[in-house]
């Protein structure tokens, strides 16, 4: 009986320890990166919006799909033929200016039901950078 209690007590300590470590090394840094990324990307869209009329319909957090601290967001915007070019030009301008510490990359875009879906990544960490490299490999295959 004493051995069983020691095993149970050890298991409980292991579970609590895992959750504490997971929170401080995975969850908390993820939240900080996510808020910084959404702030940077919203600034980008605001800057592009000054040059072209942008109506953001929805913002999807793609990191919830990948679950690897990948800082990629999909912006669903009312369609405009010049919009993708305007956003691409703004990304180039901001990346060259050194306004932020990390680069912004448009990983994908497509048009569906009169909305443009644009995936924007902020290269804040290695996982996001690897995601962008994987997306470029997929483009090369097609």
N, CA, C and O atoms as CSV, one atom per row, in Angstrom:
chain,resi,resn,atom,element,x,y,z
A,1,UNK,N,N,0.822,-1.190,0.000
A,1,UNK,CA,C,0.000,0.000,0.000
A,1,UNK,C,C,0.869,1.258,0.000
A,1,UNK,O,O,0.551,2.238,-0.673
A,2,UNK,N,N,1.957,1.225,0.752
A,2,UNK,CA,C,2.847,2.379,0.817
A,2,UNK,C,C,3.493,2.649,-0.547
A,2,UNK,O,O,3.658,3.804,-0.938
A,3,UNK,N,N,3.853,1.594,-1.261
A,3,UNK,CA,C,4.446,1.732,-2.589
A,3,UNK,C,C,3.446,2.364,-3.557
A,3,UNK,O,O,3.814,3.213,-4.370
A,4,UNK,N,N,2.188,1.950,-3.467
A,4,UNK,CA,C,1.138,2.510,-4.317
A,4,UNK,C,C,0.994,4.006,-4.077
A,4,UNK,O,O,0.881,4.772,-5.034
A,5,UNK,N,N,0.995,4.437,-2.819
A,5,UNK,CA,C,0.873,5.860,-2.500
A,5,UNK,C,C,2.077,6.650,-3.002
A,5,UNK,O,O,1.925,7.778,-3.473
A,6,UNK,N,N,3.266,6.070,-2.907
A,6,UNK,CA,C,4.458,6.745,-3.423
A,6,UNK,C,C,4.379,6.905,-4.939
A,6,UNK,O,O,4.736,7.953,-5.478
A,7,UNK,N,N,3.920,5.886,-5.610
A,7,UNK,CA,C,3.764,5.954,-7.072
A,7,UNK,C,C,2.710,7.002,-7.438
A,7,UNK,O,O,2.925,7.805,-8.346
A,8,UNK,N,N,1.589,6.998,-6.746
A,8,UNK,CA,C,0.530,7.971,-6.996
A,8,UNK,C,C,1.024,9.389,-6.738
A,8,UNK,O,O,0.783,10.293,-7.537
A,9,UNK,N,N,1.713,9.576,-5.621
A,9,UNK,CA,C,2.259,10.885,-5.282
A,9,UNK,C,C,3.277,11.331,-6.338
A,9,UNK,O,O,3.262,12.492,-6.746
A,10,UNK,N,N,4.148,10.444,-6.782
A,10,UNK,CA,C,5.126,10.754,-7.824
A,10,UNK,C,C,4.460,11.118,-9.145
A,10,UNK,O,O,4.909,12.025,-9.845
A,11,UNK,N,N,3.386,10.406,-9.483
A,11,UNK,CA,C,2.642,10.687,-10.713
A,11,UNK,C,C,2.010,12.080,-10.653
A,11,UNK,O,O,2.062,12.832,-11.626
A,12,UNK,N,N,1.417,12.415,-9.512
A,12,UNK,CA,C,0.780,13.732,-9.344
A,12,UNK,C,C,1.828,14.839,-9.456
A,12,UNK,O,O,1.583,15.853,-10.110
A,13,UNK,N,N,2.984,14.662,-8.831
A,13,UNK,CA,C,4.059,15.657,-8.919
A,13,UNK,C,C,4.538,15.789,-10.367
A,13,UNK,O,O,4.808,16.900,-10.824
A,14,UNK,N,N,4.647,14.682,-11.089
A,14,UNK,CA,C,5.093,14.726,-12.490
A,14,UNK,C,C,4.097,15.486,-13.361
A,14,UNK,O,O,4.501,16.284,-14.207
A,15,UNK,N,N,2.805,15.248,-13.165
A,15,UNK,CA,C,1.775,15.928,-13.957
A,15,UNK,C,C,1.778,17.420,-13.658
A,15,UNK,O,O,1.728,18.232,-14.583
A,16,UNK,N,N,1.834,17.792,-12.398
A,16,UNK,CA,C,1.865,19.212,-12.023
A,16,UNK,C,C,3.141,19.865,-12.563
A,16,UNK,O,O,3.089,20.965,-13.112
A,17,UNK,N,N,4.267,19.202,-12.410
A,17,UNK,CA,C,5.536,19.731,-12.918
A,17,UNK,C,C,5.497,19.939,-14.421
A,17,UNK,O,O,5.955,20.968,-14.919
A,18,UNK,N,N,4.953,18.968,-15.149
A,18,UNK,CA,C,4.842,19.094,-16.604
A,18,UNK,C,C,3.999,20.303,-16.976
A,18,UNK,O,O,4.381,21.085,-17.847
A,19,UNK,N,N,2.855,20.460,-16.320
A,19,UNK,CA,C,1.966,21.574,-16.649
A,19,UNK,C,C,2.593,22.928,-16.332
A,19,UNK,O,O,2.408,23.884,-17.085
A,20,UNK,N,N,3.325,23.020,-15.238
A,20,UNK,CA,C,4.002,24.277,-14.893
A,20,UNK,C,C,5.070,24.597,-15.932
A,20,UNK,O,O,5.154,25.730,-16.405
A,21,UNK,N,N,5.881,23.613,-16.290
A,21,UNK,CA,C,6.928,23.820,-17.297
A,21,UNK,C,C,6.307,24.170,-18.651
A,21,UNK,O,O,6.789,25.068,-19.341
A,22,UNK,N,N,5.248,23.469,-19.029
A,22,UNK,CA,C,4.569,23.740,-20.298
A,22,UNK,C,C,4.028,25.162,-20.332
A,22,UNK,O,O,4.130,25.839,-21.355
A,23,UNK,N,N,3.462,25.614,-19.238
A,23,UNK,CA,C,2.907,26.963,-19.192
A,23,UNK,C,C,4.001,28.018,-19.375
A,23,UNK,O,O,3.855,28.924,-20.196
A,24,UNK,N,N,5.090,27.907,-18.620
A,24,UNK,CA,C,6.118,28.944,-18.649
A,24,UNK,C,C,7.008,28.894,-19.892
A,24,UNK,O,O,7.564,29.921,-20.283
A,25,UNK,N,N,7.158,27.723,-20.523
A,25,UNK,CA,C,8.055,27.633,-21.669
A,25,UNK,C,C,7.336,27.509,-23.009
A,25,UNK,O,O,7.949,27.733,-24.053
A,26,UNK,N,N,6.066,27.161,-23.005
A,26,UNK,CA,C,5.332,27.000,-24.263
A,26,UNK,C,C,4.179,27.998,-24.353
A,26,UNK,O,O,4.143,28.820,-25.269
A,27,UNK,N,N,3.246,27.932,-23.419
A,27,UNK,CA,C,2.039,28.739,-23.501
A,27,UNK,C,C,2.310,30.227,-23.355
A,27,UNK,O,O,1.870,31.014,-24.193
A,28,UNK,N,N,3.015,30.625,-22.325
A,28,UNK,CA,C,3.250,32.047,-22.081
A,28,UNK,C,C,4.061,32.701,-23.203
A,28,UNK,O,O,3.662,33.766,-23.674
A,29,UNK,N,N,5.188,32.118,-23.657
A,29,UNK,CA,C,5.897,32.728,-24.791
A,29,UNK,C,C,5.054,32.778,-26.064
A,29,UNK,O,O,5.163,33.715,-26.854
A,30,UNK,N,N,4.214,31.761,-26.254
A,30,UNK,CA,C,3.349,31.725,-27.434
A,30,UNK,C,C,2.411,32.915,-27.422
A,30,UNK,O,O,2.219,33.563,-28.451
A,31,UNK,N,N,1.829,33.209,-26.284
A,31,UNK,CA,C,0.898,34.330,-26.176
A,31,UNK,C,C,1.598,35.653,-26.452
A,31,UNK,O,O,1.029,36.523,-27.110
A,32,UNK,N,N,2.811,35.817,-25.963
A,32,UNK,CA,C,3.565,37.059,-26.179
A,32,UNK,C,C,3.872,37.230,-27.660
A,32,UNK,O,O,3.724,38.326,-28.200
A,33,UNK,N,N,4.290,36.171,-28.311
A,33,UNK,CA,C,4.590,36.238,-29.731
A,33,UNK,C,C,3.361,36.490,-30.570
A,33,UNK,O,O,3.418,37.211,-31.565
A,34,UNK,N,N,2.264,35.906,-30.179
A,34,UNK,CA,C,1.024,36.083,-30.925
A,34,UNK,C,C,0.565,37.533,-30.870
A,34,UNK,O,O,0.175,38.095,-31.893
A,35,UNK,N,N,0.606,38.141,-29.703
A,35,UNK,CA,C,0.147,39.530,-29.585
A,35,UNK,C,C,1.075,40.478,-30.346
A,35,UNK,O,O,0.608,41.433,-30.967
A,36,UNK,N,N,2.394,40.222,-30.304
A,36,UNK,CA,C,3.332,41.056,-31.064
A,36,UNK,C,C,3.080,40.902,-32.563
A,36,UNK,O,O,3.086,41.886,-33.302
A,37,UNK,N,N,2.861,39.671,-33.007
A,37,UNK,CA,C,2.636,39.411,-34.424
A,37,UNK,C,C,1.380,40.082,-34.926
A,37,UNK,O,O,1.404,40.731,-35.972
A,38,UNK,N,N,0.292,39.943,-34.211
A,38,UNK,CA,C,-0.963,40.544,-34.667
A,38,UNK,C,C,-0.847,42.067,-34.685
A,38,UNK,O,O,-1.434,42.718,-35.549
A,39,UNK,N,N,-0.101,42.639,-33.746
A,39,UNK,CA,C,0.122,44.080,-33.739
A,39,UNK,C,C,0.905,44.526,-34.971
A,39,UNK,O,O,0.541,45.509,-35.617
A,40,UNK,N,N,1.975,43.808,-35.296
A,40,UNK,CA,C,2.802,44.144,-36.460
A,40,UNK,C,C,1.999,43.990,-37.749
A,40,UNK,O,O,2.037,44.866,-38.612
A,41,UNK,N,N,1.274,42.883,-37.882
A,41,UNK,CA,C,0.513,42.649,-39.104
A,41,UNK,C,C,-0.641,43.636,-39.254
A,41,UNK,O,O,-0.957,44.053,-40.368
A,42,UNK,N,N,-1.266,44.011,-38.154
A,42,UNK,CA,C,-2.324,45.022,-38.237
A,42,UNK,C,C,-1.753,46.382,-38.638
A,42,UNK,O,O,-2.397,47.128,-39.375
A,43,UNK,N,N,-0.547,46.711,-38.159
A,43,UNK,CA,C,0.118,47.943,-38.597
A,43,UNK,C,C,0.384,47.910,-40.097
A,43,UNK,O,O,0.191,48.904,-40.797
A,44,UNK,N,N,0.831,46.752,-40.579
A,44,UNK,CA,C,1.065,46.598,-42.009
A,44,UNK,C,C,-0.218,46.840,-42.797
A,44,UNK,O,O,-0.219,47.584,-43.777
A,45,UNK,N,N,-1.304,46.213,-42.367
A,45,UNK,CA,C,-2.569,46.360,-43.081
A,45,UNK,C,C,-3.079,47.804,-43.004
A,45,UNK,O,O,-3.681,48.304,-43.955
A,46,UNK,N,N,-2.841,48.457,-41.892
A,46,UNK,CA,C,-3.239,49.858,-41.761
A,46,UNK,C,C,-2.435,50.738,-42.722
A,46,UNK,O,O,-2.988,51.638,-43.353
A,47,UNK,N,N,-1.128,50.476,-42.830
A,47,UNK,CA,C,-0.276,51.232,-43.764
A,47,UNK,C,C,-0.713,51.001,-45.203
A,47,UNK,O,O,-0.788,51.939,-45.996
A,48,UNK,N,N,-1.002,49.746,-45.535
A,48,UNK,CA,C,-1.474,49.438,-46.891
A,48,UNK,C,C,-2.849,50.048,-47.134
A,48,UNK,O,O,-3.171,50.440,-48.255
A,49,UNK,N,N,-3.659,50.125,-46.080
A,49,UNK,CA,C,-4.991,50.702,-46.200
A,49,UNK,C,C,-4.984,52.188,-46.514
A,49,UNK,O,O,-5.955,52.725,-47.048
A,50,UNK,N,N,-3.886,52.848,-46.178
A,50,UNK,CA,C,-3.762,54.274,-46.519
A,50,UNK,C,C,-3.557,54.461,-48.018
A,50,UNK,O,O,-3.872,55.518,-48.564
A,51,UNK,N,N,-3.029,53.436,-48.681
A,51,UNK,CA,C,-2.760,53.513,-50.111
A,51,UNK,C,C,-3.883,52.919,-50.949
A,51,UNK,O,O,-4.052,53.286,-52.111
A,52,UNK,N,N,-4.631,52.028,-50.381
A,52,UNK,CA,C,-5.729,51.361,-51.078
A,52,UNK,C,C,-6.814,51.059,-50.048
A,52,UNK,O,O,-6.524,50.730,-48.898
A,53,UNK,N,N,-8.025,51.174,-50.468
A,53,UNK,CA,C,-9.144,50.933,-49.556
A,53,UNK,C,C,-9.185,49.451,-49.177
A,53,UNK,O,O,-9.379,48.588,-50.033
A,54,UNK,N,N,-9.001,49.167,-47.880
A,54,UNK,CA,C,-9.007,47.785,-47.400
A,54,UNK,C,C,-10.122,47.622,-46.373
A,54,UNK,O,O,-10.192,48.350,-45.383
A,55,UNK,N,N,-10.985,46.653,-46.633
A,55,UNK,CA,C,-12.020,46.302,-45.665
A,55,UNK,C,C,-11.761,44.871,-45.212
A,55,UNK,O,O,-12.014,43.915,-45.945
A,56,UNK,N,N,-11.250,44.744,-43.991
A,56,UNK,CA,C,-10.956,43.418,-43.453
A,56,UNK,C,C,-12.253,42.792,-42.972
A,56,UNK,O,O,-12.949,43.345,-42.121
A,57,UNK,N,N,-12.565,41.635,-43.526
A,57,UNK,CA,C,-13.779,40.921,-43.172
A,57,UNK,C,C,-13.554,40.029,-41.957
A,57,UNK,O,O,-14.405,39.936,-41.072
A,58,UNK,N,N,-12.392,39.373,-41.928
A,58,UNK,CA,C,-12.113,38.410,-40.863
A,58,UNK,C,C,-10.611,38.170,-40.766
A,58,UNK,O,O,-9.899,38.265,-41.765
A,59,UNK,N,N,-10.128,37.860,-39.561
A,59,UNK,CA,C,-8.734,37.483,-39.347
A,59,UNK,C,C,-8.726,36.109,-38.684
A,59,UNK,O,O,-9.322,35.916,-37.625
A,60,UNK,N,N,-8.038,35.150,-39.326
A,60,UNK,CA,C,-7.948,33.796,-38.789
A,60,UNK,C,C,-6.531,33.535,-38.295
A,60,UNK,O,O,-5.558,33.843,-38.983
A,61,UNK,N,N,-6.425,32.975,-37.117
A,61,UNK,CA,C,-5.128,32.620,-36.545
A,61,UNK,C,C,-4.766,31.213,-37.009
A,61,UNK,O,O,-5.333,30.231,-36.529
A,62,UNK,N,N,-3.820,31.118,-37.946
A,62,UNK,CA,C,-3.436,29.811,-38.485
A,62,UNK,C,C,-2.573,29.010,-37.528
A,62,UNK,O,O,-2.392,27.808,-37.718
A,63,UNK,N,N,-2.039,29.659,-36.501
A,63,UNK,CA,C,-1.237,28.913,-35.522
A,63,UNK,C,C,-2.100,27.926,-34.747
A,63,UNK,O,O,-1.588,26.944,-34.209
A,64,UNK,N,N,-3.390,28.173,-34.685
A,64,UNK,CA,C,-4.285,27.230,-34.012
A,64,UNK,C,C,-4.383,25.924,-34.796
A,64,UNK,O,O,-4.628,24.866,-34.217
A,65,UNK,N,N,-4.193,25.998,-36.102
A,65,UNK,CA,C,-4.231,24.794,-36.932
A,65,UNK,C,C,-2.941,24.002,-36.775
A,65,UNK,O,O,-2.973,22.785,-36.590
A,66,UNK,N,N,-1.793,24.698,-36.849
A,66,UNK,CA,C,-0.495,24.042,-36.839
A,66,UNK,C,C,-0.016,23.712,-35.428
A,66,UNK,O,O,0.736,22.755,-35.246
A,67,UNK,N,N,-0.435,24.482,-34.430
A,67,UNK,CA,C,-0.106,24.257,-33.014
A,67,UNK,C,C,1.394,24.127,-32.756
A,67,UNK,O,O,1.816,23.260,-31.990
A,68,UNK,N,N,2.197,24.976,-33.383
A,68,UNK,CA,C,3.644,24.916,-33.187
A,68,UNK,C,C,4.234,26.301,-32.949
A,68,UNK,O,O,5.394,26.526,-33.294
A,69,UNK,N,N,3.503,27.213,-32.389
A,69,UNK,CA,C,3.960,28.596,-32.221
A,69,UNK,C,C,4.320,29.231,-33.555
A,69,UNK,O,O,5.268,30.011,-33.642
A,70,UNK,N,N,3.569,28.901,-34.582
A,70,UNK,CA,C,3.764,29.487,-35.901
A,70,UNK,C,C,2.910,30.753,-35.952
A,70,UNK,O,O,1.694,30.716,-35.762
A,71,UNK,N,N,3.583,31.871,-36.215
A,71,UNK,CA,C,2.893,33.152,-36.200
A,71,UNK,C,C,2.477,33.546,-37.602
A,71,UNK,O,O,3.137,34.342,-38.270
A,72,UNK,N,N,1.347,32.959,-38.036
A,72,UNK,CA,C,0.787,33.214,-39.358
A,72,UNK,C,C,-0.699,33.506,-39.187
A,72,UNK,O,O,-1.417,32.790,-38.488
A,73,UNK,N,N,-1.138,34.574,-39.842
A,73,UNK,CA,C,-2.544,34.955,-39.784
A,73,UNK,C,C,-3.081,35.094,-41.194
A,73,UNK,O,O,-2.390,35.565,-42.096
A,74,UNK,N,N,-4.325,34.676,-41.368
A,74,UNK,CA,C,-5.007,34.826,-42.642
A,74,UNK,C,C,-5.949,36.018,-42.525
A,74,UNK,O,O,-6.807,36.066,-41.644
A,75,UNK,N,N,-5.777,36.968,-43.421
A,75,UNK,CA,C,-6.667,38.120,-43.499
A,75,UNK,C,C,-7.628,37.884,-44.645
A,75,UNK,O,O,-7.209,37.620,-45.773
A,76,UNK,N,N,-8.912,37.978,-44.358
A,76,UNK,CA,C,-9.937,37.847,-45.377
A,76,UNK,C,C,-10.442,39.265,-45.646
A,76,UNK,O,O,-11.011,39.920,-44.772
A,77,UNK,N,N,-10.218,39.718,-46.880
A,77,UNK,CA,C,-10.437,41.112,-47.233
A,77,UNK,C,C,-11.358,41.177,-48.443
A,77,UNK,O,O,-11.305,40.320,-49.325
A,78,UNK,N,N,-12.205,42.205,-48.475
A,78,UNK,CA,C,-13.046,42.388,-49.657
A,78,UNK,C,C,-12.168,42.560,-50.876
A,78,UNK,O,O,-11.161,43.268,-50.833
A,79,UNK,N,N,-12.546,41.918,-51.954
A,79,UNK,CA,C,-11.716,41.842,-53.146
A,79,UNK,C,C,-11.512,43.191,-53.825
A,79,UNK,O,O,-12.427,44.007,-53.937
A,80,UNK,N,N,-10.284,43.391,-54.269
A,80,UNK,CA,C,-9.888,44.551,-55.048
A,80,UNK,C,C,-8.716,44.083,-55.901
A,80,UNK,O,O,-7.768,43.500,-55.375
A,81,UNK,N,N,-8.764,44.325,-57.197
A,81,UNK,CA,C,-7.750,43.797,-58.117
A,81,UNK,C,C,-6.329,44.219,-57.762
A,81,UNK,O,O,-5.395,43.438,-57.944
A,82,UNK,N,N,-6.146,45.420,-57.265
A,82,UNK,CA,C,-4.804,45.932,-56.971
A,82,UNK,C,C,-4.353,45.665,-55.536
A,82,UNK,O,O,-3.220,45.980,-55.171
A,83,UNK,N,N,-5.225,45.093,-54.733
A,83,UNK,CA,C,-4.953,44.954,-53.307
A,83,UNK,C,C,-3.731,44.091,-52.997
A,83,UNK,O,O,-2.912,44.459,-52.154
A,84,UNK,N,N,-3.605,42.965,-53.659
A,84,UNK,CA,C,-2.467,42.069,-53.392
A,84,UNK,C,C,-1.164,42.787,-53.716
A,84,UNK,O,O,-0.198,42.686,-52.960
A,85,UNK,N,N,-1.126,43.507,-54.827
A,85,UNK,CA,C,0.081,44.249,-55.209
A,85,UNK,C,C,0.387,45.332,-54.179
A,85,UNK,O,O,1.549,45.529,-53.821
A,86,UNK,N,N,-0.631,46.035,-53.699
A,86,UNK,CA,C,-0.436,47.084,-52.696
A,86,UNK,C,C,0.152,46.501,-51.417
A,86,UNK,O,O,1.079,47.076,-50.844
A,87,UNK,N,N,-0.372,45.377,-50.968
A,87,UNK,CA,C,0.121,44.747,-49.736
A,87,UNK,C,C,1.545,44.228,-49.941
A,87,UNK,O,O,2.391,44.374,-49.059
A,88,UNK,N,N,1.810,43.626,-51.094
A,88,UNK,CA,C,3.164,43.141,-51.389
A,88,UNK,C,C,4.164,44.290,-51.390
A,88,UNK,O,O,5.255,44.172,-50.833
A,89,UNK,N,N,3.787,45.401,-52.018
A,89,UNK,CA,C,4.670,46.573,-52.035
A,89,UNK,C,C,4.908,47.106,-50.627
A,89,UNK,O,O,6.025,47.500,-50.290
A,90,UNK,N,N,3.871,47.118,-49.814
A,90,UNK,CA,C,4.000,47.610,-48.436
A,90,UNK,C,C,4.906,46.686,-47.609
A,90,UNK,O,O,5.700,47.158,-46.795
A,91,UNK,N,N,4.786,45.383,-47.819
A,91,UNK,CA,C,5.665,44.420,-47.121
A,91,UNK,C,C,7.121,44.691,-47.499
A,91,UNK,O,O,7.990,44.750,-46.628
A,92,UNK,N,N,7.388,44.857,-48.798
A,92,UNK,CA,C,8.756,45.143,-49.249
A,92,UNK,C,C,9.279,46.435,-48.631
A,92,UNK,O,O,10.417,46.490,-48.165
A,93,UNK,N,N,8.457,47.458,-48.629
A,93,UNK,CA,C,8.852,48.748,-48.077
A,93,UNK,C,C,9.169,48.647,-46.583
A,93,UNK,O,O,10.181,49.175,-46.122
A,94,UNK,N,N,8.314,47.976,-45.841
A,94,UNK,CA,C,8.510,47.845,-44.393
A,94,UNK,C,C,9.722,46.969,-44.079
A,94,UNK,O,O,10.498,47.290,-43.179
A,95,UNK,N,N,9.893,45.860,-44.818
A,95,UNK,CA,C,11.049,44.990,-44.581
A,95,UNK,C,C,12.362,45.716,-44.862
A,95,UNK,O,O,13.338,45.534,-44.134
A,96,UNK,N,N,12.392,46.532,-45.904
A,96,UNK,CA,C,13.609,47.281,-46.237
A,96,UNK,C,C,13.881,48.403,-45.233
A,96,UNK,O,O,15.035,48.762,-44.998
A,97,UNK,N,N,12.823,48.951,-44.645
A,97,UNK,CA,C,12.995,50.079,-43.719
A,97,UNK,C,C,13.568,49.645,-42.374
A,97,UNK,O,O,14.123,50.468,-41.646
A,98,UNK,N,N,13.441,48.361,-42.036
A,98,UNK,CA,C,13.910,47.885,-40.736
A,98,UNK,C,C,13.028,48.363,-39.598
A,98,UNK,O,O,13.468,48.457,-38.452
A,99,UNK,N,N,11.786,48.662,-39.920
A,99,UNK,CA,C,10.836,49.167,-38.917
A,99,UNK,C,C,10.640,48.188,-37.768
A,99,UNK,O,O,10.499,48.591,-36.613
A,100,UNK,N,N,10.631,46.883,-38.099
A,100,UNK,CA,C,10.507,45.856,-37.076
A,100,UNK,C,C,11.743,44.973,-37.101
A,100,UNK,O,O,12.491,44.967,-38.079
A,101,UNK,N,N,11.952,44.240,-36.043
A,101,UNK,CA,C,13.150,43.399,-35.921
A,101,UNK,C,C,13.139,42.187,-36.847
A,101,UNK,O,O,14.195,41.642,-37.169
A,102,UNK,N,N,11.964,41.766,-37.272
A,102,UNK,CA,C,11.843,40.553,-38.078
A,102,UNK,C,C,11.088,40.864,-39.364
A,102,UNK,O,O,10.384,41.869,-39.460
A,103,UNK,N,N,11.243,40.000,-40.335
A,103,UNK,CA,C,10.610,40.190,-41.642
A,103,UNK,C,C,9.163,39.723,-41.628
A,103,UNK,O,O,8.765,38.871,-40.833
A,104,UNK,N,N,8.393,40.308,-42.533
A,104,UNK,CA,C,7.018,39.889,-42.788
A,104,UNK,C,C,7.018,39.228,-44.164
A,104,UNK,O,O,7.666,39.713,-45.091
A,105,UNK,N,N,6.293,38.124,-44.291
A,105,UNK,CA,C,6.241,37.389,-45.547
A,105,UNK,C,C,4.787,37.055,-45.868
A,105,UNK,O,O,4.032,36.622,-44.998
A,106,UNK,N,N,4.401,37.263,-47.137
A,106,UNK,CA,C,3.100,36.786,-47.598
A,106,UNK,C,C,3.322,35.365,-48.089
A,106,UNK,O,O,3.998,35.157,-49.097
A,107,UNK,N,N,2.763,34.386,-47.389
A,107,UNK,CA,C,3.010,32.990,-47.741
A,107,UNK,C,C,2.049,32.475,-48.798
A,107,UNK,O,O,2.381,31.552,-49.542
A,108,UNK,N,N,0.861,33.063,-48.871
A,108,UNK,CA,C,-0.126,32.561,-49.816
A,108,UNK,C,C,-1.244,33.574,-49.956
A,108,UNK,O,O,-1.483,34.386,-49.062
A,109,UNK,N,N,-1.923,33.517,-51.086
A,109,UNK,CA,C,-3.162,34.282,-51.242
A,109,UNK,C,C,-4.013,33.615,-52.315
A,109,UNK,O,O,-3.499,32.976,-53.233
A,110,UNK,N,N,-5.300,33.774,-52.179
A,110,UNK,CA,C,-6.230,33.281,-53.188
A,110,UNK,C,C,-7.521,34.085,-53.070
A,110,UNK,O,O,-7.778,34.735,-52.057
A,111,UNK,N,N,-8.327,34.025,-54.132
A,111,UNK,CA,C,-9.595,34.761,-54.164
A,111,UNK,C,C,-10.725,33.748,-54.193
A,111,UNK,O,O,-10.730,32.821,-55.004
A,112,UNK,N,N,-11.683,33.940,-53.293
A,112,UNK,CA,C,-12.858,33.073,-53.248
A,112,UNK,C,C,-14.056,33.900,-52.817
A,112,UNK,O,O,-13.988,34.628,-51.827
A,113,UNK,N,N,-15.146,33.791,-53.552
A,113,UNK,CA,C,-16.398,34.466,-53.234
A,113,UNK,C,C,-16.205,35.975,-53.025
A,113,UNK,O,O,-16.717,36.545,-52.062
A,114,UNK,N,N,-15.465,36.607,-53.934
A,114,UNK,CA,C,-15.200,38.052,-53.901
A,114,UNK,C,C,-14.429,38.504,-52.660
A,114,UNK,O,O,-14.492,39.672,-52.277
A,115,UNK,N,N,-13.717,37.592,-52.044
A,115,UNK,CA,C,-12.831,37.924,-50.920
A,115,UNK,C,C,-11.425,37.428,-51.243
A,115,UNK,O,O,-11.242,36.355,-51.819
A,116,UNK,N,N,-10.443,38.231,-50.859
A,116,UNK,CA,C,-9.055,37.819,-50.986
A,116,UNK,C,C,-8.623,37.263,-49.639
A,116,UNK,O,O,-8.802,37.906,-48.604
A,117,UNK,N,N,-8.060,36.074,-49.659
A,117,UNK,CA,C,-7.531,35.444,-48.451
A,117,UNK,C,C,-6.010,35.555,-48.534
A,117,UNK,O,O,-5.386,34.959,-49.411
A,118,UNK,N,N,-5.421,36.319,-47.619
A,118,UNK,CA,C,-3.981,36.555,-47.635
A,118,UNK,C,C,-3.378,36.014,-46.340
A,118,UNK,O,O,-3.793,36.389,-45.244
A,119,UNK,N,N,-2.392,35.125,-46.483
A,119,UNK,CA,C,-1.685,34.577,-45.321
A,119,UNK,C,C,-0.402,35.373,-45.121
A,119,UNK,O,O,0.445,35.439,-46.012
A,120,UNK,N,N,-0.266,35.976,-43.942
A,120,UNK,CA,C,0.909,36.770,-43.608
A,120,UNK,C,C,1.627,36.147,-42.421
A,120,UNK,O,O,1.004,35.795,-41.419
A,121,UNK,N,N,2.945,36.013,-42.545
A,121,UNK,CA,C,3.765,35.448,-41.476
A,121,UNK,C,C,4.730,36.514,-40.985
A,121,UNK,O,O,5.263,37.303,-41.766
A,122,UNK,N,N,4.942,36.522,-39.687
A,122,UNK,CA,C,5.945,37.390,-39.069
A,122,UNK,C,C,7.033,36.473,-38.541
A,122,UNK,O,O,6.778,35.672,-37.641
A,123,UNK,N,N,8.235,36.572,-39.079
A,123,UNK,CA,C,9.313,35.624,-38.788
A,123,UNK,C,C,9.935,35.875,-37.419
A,123,UNK,O,O,11.109,36.231,-37.307
A,124,UNK,N,N,9.137,35.686,-36.398
A,124,UNK,CA,C,9.530,35.955,-35.016
A,124,UNK,C,C,10.313,34.804,-34.398
A,124,UNK,O,O,11.095,35.007,-33.469
A,125,UNK,N,N,10.102,33.601,-34.914
A,125,UNK,CA,C,10.774,32.435,-34.317
A,125,UNK,C,C,11.103,31.402,-35.389
A,125,UNK,O,O,10.693,31.533,-36.542
A,126,UNK,N,N,11.837,30.390,-34.998
A,126,UNK,CA,C,12.288,29.360,-35.930
A,126,UNK,C,C,11.125,28.570,-36.528
A,126,UNK,O,O,11.156,28.231,-37.711
A,127,UNK,N,N,10.110,28.277,-35.734
A,127,UNK,CA,C,8.972,27.498,-36.231
A,127,UNK,C,C,8.266,28.236,-37.376
A,127,UNK,O,O,7.864,27.612,-38.358
A,128,UNK,N,N,8.118,29.541,-37.254
A,128,UNK,CA,C,7.476,30.321,-38.320
A,128,UNK,C,C,8.358,30.347,-39.561
A,128,UNK,O,O,7.864,30.218,-40.681
A,129,UNK,N,N,9.651,30.514,-39.366
A,129,UNK,CA,C,10.589,30.524,-40.487
A,129,UNK,C,C,10.535,29.182,-41.231
A,129,UNK,O,O,10.517,29.163,-42.462
A,130,UNK,N,N,10.510,28.071,-40.506
A,130,UNK,CA,C,10.435,26.754,-41.131
A,130,UNK,C,C,9.111,26.580,-41.876
A,130,UNK,O,O,9.074,25.969,-42.943
A,131,UNK,N,N,8.028,27.115,-41.317
A,131,UNK,CA,C,6.731,27.072,-41.992
A,131,UNK,C,C,6.811,27.793,-43.339
A,131,UNK,O,O,6.328,27.286,-44.351
A,132,UNK,N,N,7.422,28.974,-43.344
A,132,UNK,CA,C,7.554,29.749,-44.579
A,132,UNK,C,C,8.389,28.984,-45.604
A,132,UNK,O,O,8.053,28.965,-46.788
A,133,UNK,N,N,9.475,28.353,-45.156
A,133,UNK,CA,C,10.295,27.555,-46.075
A,133,UNK,C,C,9.493,26.391,-46.655
A,133,UNK,O,O,9.616,26.086,-47.841
A,134,UNK,N,N,8.682,25.746,-45.836
A,134,UNK,CA,C,7.839,24.646,-46.312
A,134,UNK,C,C,6.818,25.139,-47.334
A,134,UNK,O,O,6.561,24.461,-48.328
A,135,UNK,N,N,6.240,26.303,-47.099
A,135,UNK,CA,C,5.270,26.860,-48.041
A,135,UNK,C,C,5.945,27.202,-49.371
A,135,UNK,O,O,5.339,27.024,-50.428
A,136,UNK,N,N,7.181,27.686,-49.335
A,136,UNK,CA,C,7.897,27.972,-50.572
A,136,UNK,C,C,8.205,26.685,-51.335
A,136,UNK,O,O,8.163,26.669,-52.565
A,137,UNK,N,N,8.515,25.607,-50.614
A,137,UNK,CA,C,8.745,24.317,-51.275
A,137,UNK,C,C,7.481,23.843,-51.976
A,137,UNK,O,O,7.546,23.290,-53.074
A,138,UNK,N,N,6.318,24.061,-51.338
A,138,UNK,CA,C,5.052,23.668,-51.950
A,138,UNK,C,C,4.776,24.474,-53.213
A,138,UNK,O,O,4.255,23.932,-54.188
A,139,UNK,N,N,5.113,25.750,-53.211
A,139,UNK,CA,C,4.938,26.588,-54.406
A,139,UNK,C,C,5.818,26.093,-55.545
A,139,UNK,O,O,5.406,26.103,-56.705
A,140,UNK,N,N,7.038,25.658,-55.212
A,140,UNK,CA,C,7.966,25.169,-56.228
A,140,UNK,C,C,7.474,23.874,-56.851
A,140,UNK,O,O,7.735,23.618,-58.026
A,141,UNK,N,N,6.763,23.046,-56.079
A,141,UNK,CA,C,6.244,21.776,-56.579
A,141,UNK,C,C,5.121,22.018,-57.577
A,141,UNK,O,O,5.011,21.324,-58.588
A,142,UNK,N,N,4.290,23.010,-57.281
A,142,UNK,CA,C,3.141,23.307,-58.180
A,142,UNK,C,C,3.651,24.049,-59.334
A,142,UNK,O,O,2.882,24.410,-60.224
